[in-house]
Amino acid sequence: MKFLNSCALVALVVAGSTAWAEEKPAEVKIGITTFLSGPASVFGVPGRDAAEMMIAEINNNGGIGGVPLSASFIDEGAGGEALLSEYRRLVEQEGADAMFAAVSSGNCTKLAPLAEDLKVLNILWDCGTQTIFEENDYSYNFRTQGNATSEMMAAVLYVVKNLPDAETIAVVNQDYAWGRDSWAIFSAALAKFRPDIKVVAEFFPKFGAPDFSTEVSRLQALRPDIILSTSWGGDLDTFVRQASQRGLTNTSTLVLPLGESSLERLGDALPEGVVIGGRGDHYFLHPNPADPEAFKAFVDEFKAKTGAYPIYPVFHMSQALAAFTAAYEKAIDANGGEWPSDEQVIEAMKGLSFTGLTSEVTLREDHQGLEDQLIGTTIRVEGYDFAVLDNIMIFDADDITTPVGQISAEWIETLTPEFVDSVGVETYSFTK
C-alpha cells in the first residue's frame, strides 16, 4: 500500500550499531483518548479505526526507527474523572511515551495541564478550542490541526463570498462552551465583514437534546436567510433531520461548519444548498490532496474496512500520527542515528512541518498547527446516496489563524471588510 508515503512513515534502518539497537525500546507506546460511547462516538470510533489501520501500516513498514508502535485507547464517553485517572495510569504505570488527547475541547483543557505535570508529550489531535495556546504557555502540548478561530473564519468568509444577498441570520448551537464560543467568533467576524446582516434569534438548546421542534417552529416564523449551527454528532444530525422534515431548509440556508462528518449519516435528509465545513481541509473527495494516489488508496481501504467514507476525525488522526512519526525521525537524525530521549522528541516537534492525508501542516512557535480550511455547498450527483460538495473553497491557514501572541477576539476586532479579499483561497467545482 502507498497511502502512508505522504505521512513520512518510512522506517529508519541503521545497520551495524549494536549499542544503538540495545538502547531501543521494545515498542513505542501511545495512549489515545476518543469517544467510544455516547453521541460523540459517531466520529470518535472512526478516529480509533483510523489509528488502528495506520499503526498497522506503520508497523508493516518497519515501525518508528525500527521499533513497533502500539496504542491503548481511553473512552472519553466514560466521563471526566475516569478520563483523568486512565490518562495518568497510562503514563505513570504503563509507561506511555506520548498521549493523543482529546476530541472534546473540555477534555483538552483538563488534560493539557496534566500532561505538563507528567512531562509527557501530548498531541491535541482533534479538539478545537482556541484558548489552549492563547491563554497558556505549554511545553509538552502540541496541536496538529487548526482551531475554532480558523474554522469559523473560513465559514464566515464563505458566507460573505457566496451569500451576498443575505440580510438575516439565526443560530442554533449546543448550550456549552463550544456552542457559545464558536458563535462568539463567527458573529464577531460577521459583524466586521457584513455589519448589515441582522441577528434575529439565538437558540442554545441543551446538549444532547432529542427534540428541536420549538426551535424549528420559531425559525419557520422568523424565516432567517441563514441558520448557523456549529453543533456536531448526534445533536447536529437530529436538528437537520427535523428541520428538513418540517421544510425549514426550503426557506433558510443552513451553514454547518462541522457538517462534513454528518454527510453520509444524514443521507436524504440533507438537501442541496447547505454550506458544509470540514474542520480543516478534510473531505473524502478532496479536490487536490498532496498525494492523490496515496489519498485514494487510503479512502478506498478505510471504506472497505469500516463500511463508511473517512470523516474529519480520521484525517485529524492521520495528521497526529504523521507528526509523531516525523518528530521521531527528525530526532533520530539529529541524534546521529541513535534513539532519542523524550526531550529530543519534544524539541523535534517545535516548528515541525509534516503532511497527513491532504496537505502540509506546520506547528508554529506557540505549538498551534496551521491547517487550511475546506468548505463547500451540497449538491446531489449520481453515484452517491448522500449529498456531496460543490463550489469548494480552501482557505489558506496563515491568513485565517490568529497571529502568535494574540487573542482571537481582540484580533478579529482589528479586521476590516477589506480582509475578505486579502485571504488566500483556492476554488474547485465538482461539476467541472
C-alpha positions, -999 to +999 in steps of 0.1 A: +000+000+000+011+036-007-013+057+014+012+064+042+041+075+020+030+112+023+030+109+061+067+104+063+064+070+077+093+052+061+112+034+088+147+044+096+171+015+094+206+018+108+228-014+105+258-024+124+252-004+156+247-030+184+248-003+212+221+017+195+199-014+189+203-024+226+191+011+236+160+009+216+127+002+235+107-029+227+079-007+214+068+029+213+036+032+234+009+059+229-024+065+246-053+078+226-084+094+241-115+094+219-153+088+223-161+051+221-195+055+236-223+082+236-234+105+209-199+117+200-189+081+192-201+087+156-168+103+150-148+090+180-150+055+167-138+064+131-109+081+148-100+049+166-105+028+135-081+051+116-055+049+143-056+011+143-054+010+105-025+035+103-005+020+131-007-014+114+007+002+083+035+019+102+045-014+118+043-032+084+068-006+071+093-013+100+078+008+128+094+041+140+131+038+137+127+001+136+106+000+167+069-011+165+042+013+177+014+003+200-017+022+211-041+020+241-075+037+239-094+057+266-131+063+262-139+100+266-175+090+269-168+075+304-167+109+320-141+134+332-130+115+364-124+082+346-106+100+318-081+118+341-075+086+360-069+064+329-047+091+313-025+092+344-024+054+346-012+050+311+016+074+316+027+065+351+021+028+352+021+017+316+049+040+305+032+057+276+058+076+255+031+101+243-006+108+246-031+118+219-058+139+236-086+148+230-117+151+210-137+172+234-124+208+240-134+205+276-113+174+280-084+191+262-084+219+288-083+194+316-057+171+301-032+197+288-022+208+323-019+172+334+004+164+305+026+193+317+027+179+352+035+144+340+061+158+315+047+137+287+043+147+250+006+154+244-008+158+209-041+176+208-054+156+179-090+168+174-102+194+199-109+229+186-109+254+214-087+284+205-079+292+242-054+263+247-024+282+233-038+317+235-042+316+273-013+292+282+024+287+275+028+249+273+060+229+268+046+194+262+014+201+243+011+205+205-020+207+183-016+191+149-046+208+133-064+241+133-086+256+159-120+272+163-109+306+150-096+293+117-127+271+113-152+298+120-133+324+099-135+301+069-172+297+074-178+335+077-157+342+046-175+316+026-209+331+036-197+366+027-184+355-007-213+332-016-244+346+001-242+383-008-280+388-006-284+375+030-299+400+054-307+380+085-292+351+104-301+329+134-280+304+153-289+270+169-259+258+189-254+234+218-255+250+252-220+246+264-186+262+259-181+251+223-216+262+211-213+297+227-176+303+219-178+293+183-209+316+179-190+344+195-161+341+170-185+337+140-207+366+150-178+389+157-162+383+124-195+386+105-201+419+122-168+432+109-173+420+073-211+422+069-225+445+096-257+448+077-267+412+084-291+412+114-291+385+141-328+376+146-325+347+170-300+329+192-310+294+204-289+273+227-307+240+233-294+216+259-265+194+248-279+161+237-314+175+231-336+149+213-363+174+201-358+207+183-395+213+175-396+245+195-365+259+177-378+248+142-412+264+148-396+297+158-373+297+129-401+289+105-419+321+118-388+342+116-376+329+082-339+340+085-319+339+054-291+319+072-293+294+100-259+287+115-252+256+136-218+246+148-233+216+166-218+182+159-225+145+162-260+132+171-273+167+180-265+181+146-280+150+128-312+153+148-316+190+142-310+187+104-334+158+101-362+176+120-355+209+101-357+191+068-388+172+076-406+204+086-394+222+054-372+247+071-344+240+046-367+253+019-368+288+033-334+292+050-298+283+041-281+261+066-245+268+074-228+239+092-191+244+098-188+209+113-212+192+089-186+172+069-188+144+094-226+141+090-228+140+052-230+102+049-251+097+080-277+122+070-283+107+036-315+121+020-322+144+050-295+168+038-307+188+008-288+207-018-276+242-010-264+236+026-230+251+034-207+224+049-172+228+066-146+201+071-128+212+102-096+216+082-092+207+045-109+173+052-131+156+027-131+122+012-134+138-023-107+163-016-101+181-050-063+185-046-046+162-020-009+163-016-005+127-029-036+118-049-027+082-053-020+077-016-051+096-007-073+074-029-057+042-016-064+052+020-100+063+013-107+030-005-092+009+022-110+028+050-143+024+032-137-014+027-127-019+063-154+002+080-182+005+055-181+043+056-160+070+040-134+088+062-145+119+080-126+147+096-115+128+128-099+103+106-079+130+088-070+146+122-057+112+134-036+108+103-021+142+110-014+134+146+004+101+137+022+118+108+036+145+132+045+120+158+065+097+135+081+127+117+092+141+150+108+108+160+125+105+126+138+141+129+150+135+165+168+103+155+185+120+126+196+149+149+209+124+174+233+108+149+210+079+142+207+069+178+174+065+197+163+099+210+153+110+245+118+122+253+133+158+254+148+154+220+114+143+205+098+173+222+124+196+206+118+180+172+081+188+175+088+225+176+084+241+142+077+207+126+062+205+091+045+173+081+019+160+057-011+140+066-036+127+040-045+161+025-019+188+028+011+201+048+007+213+083+032+234+102+035+237+140+040+274+150+062+286+178+032+286+201+026+249+192-005+257+172-009+239+139-016+258+107-042+239+088-060+250+056-098+251+058-122+235+032-158+244+029-184+239+002-221+237-007-241+204-010-253+191-044-268+157-055-249+137-081-251+101-094-231+075-076-237+087-040-269+083-019-260+114+002-251+150-006-216+158-018-198+192-020-196+217-049-181+252-051-154+241-027-132+268-013-100+261+006-087+290+027-050+295+035-043+287+071-018+316+076-044+342+067-073+330+089-054+319+121-050+343+149-013+355+150+010+342+176+007+360+209-027+375+202-062+367+215-088+357+188-115+381+200-090+410+200-075+401+166-110+399+150-118+434+163-089+448+142-102+434+109-120+454+082-142+444+052-111+446+030-098+415+048-122+393+029-104+399-004-069+396+011-073+360+022-057+333+000-083+309-014-085+282-040-119+273-055-129+239-070-160+227-087-173+191-085-192+195-118-164+210-140 
